[in-house]
Amino acid sequence: MKYQRIRDLREDHDWKQTDVARMLNMSQTGYSKYETGENDIPTRILIELARIYDTSIDYLLGQTNNPKRYK
């Protein structure tokens, strides 16, 4: 599974993979493997990405087209 939405959101913010990797305190290579689907995204990283992009985890995973975060 390719995680297209996290790539799209990153590009919408004009961020490089290194920028997001730094926010997640990880390597660019490790983050890249999430975008390509080579590695599954751990729950703690999904939670942090949802916080960074102010969206829901369901949206990140392509389970909904509604990016609103439930608060």
C-alpha positions in Angstrom: 0.0 0.0 0.0 1.3 3.4 -1.0 0.5 6.2 1.4 -0.2 8.9 -1.3 -1.9 11.2 1.1 1.1 11.8 3.3 3.1 12.6 0.2 0.4 15.0 -1.1 0.1 16.7 2.2 3.8 17.1 2.5 4.0 18.6 -1.0 1.0 20.9 -0.3 3.1 22.4 2.5 6.2 22.7 0.2 8.1 20.4 2.6 10.8 18.0 1.6 11.0 14.5 3.1 13.9 15.6 5.2 11.7 18.3 6.7 9.0 15.9 7.8 11.6 13.3 8.9 13.2 15.9 11.1 9.7 16.7 12.7 9.3 13.0 13.4 12.9 12.7 14.7 13.8 10.0 12.1 15.9 9.6 9.0 14.7 10.8 5.6 15.2 7.2 4.3 13.0 5.8 7.0 10.3 8.4 6.3 10.5 7.8 2.5 9.7 4.1 3.1 6.4 5.2 4.6 5.4 7.2 1.6 6.3 4.5 -0.8 4.5 1.8 1.3 7.7 -0.2 1.6 7.2 0.0 5.4 3.9 0.2 7.3 3.5 3.4 9.3 3.6 2.8 13.1 0.7 4.1 15.2 2.7 6.7 17.0 3.9 8.1 13.6 0.4 8.2 12.3 -0.7 10.1 15.3 2.1 12.6 14.9 1.4 13.0 11.2 -2.2 13.7 11.9 -1.2 16.3 14.5 1.3 17.9 12.1 -1.2 18.1 9.2 -4.2 18.7 11.5 -6.2 15.9 9.9 -7.6 12.5 10.9 -5.7 9.3 10.7 -8.6 7.9 8.6 -7.9 10.6 6.0 -4.1 9.8 6.0 -4.9 6.2 5.4 -7.4 6.9 2.6 -10.4 5.6 4.6 -12.3 8.9 4.2 -12.2 11.9 1.9 -13.0 14.2 4.8 -9.8 15.6 6.1 -11.5 17.1 9.3 -10.1 15.9 12.5 -12.5 14.7 15.2 -11.9 16.6 18.4 
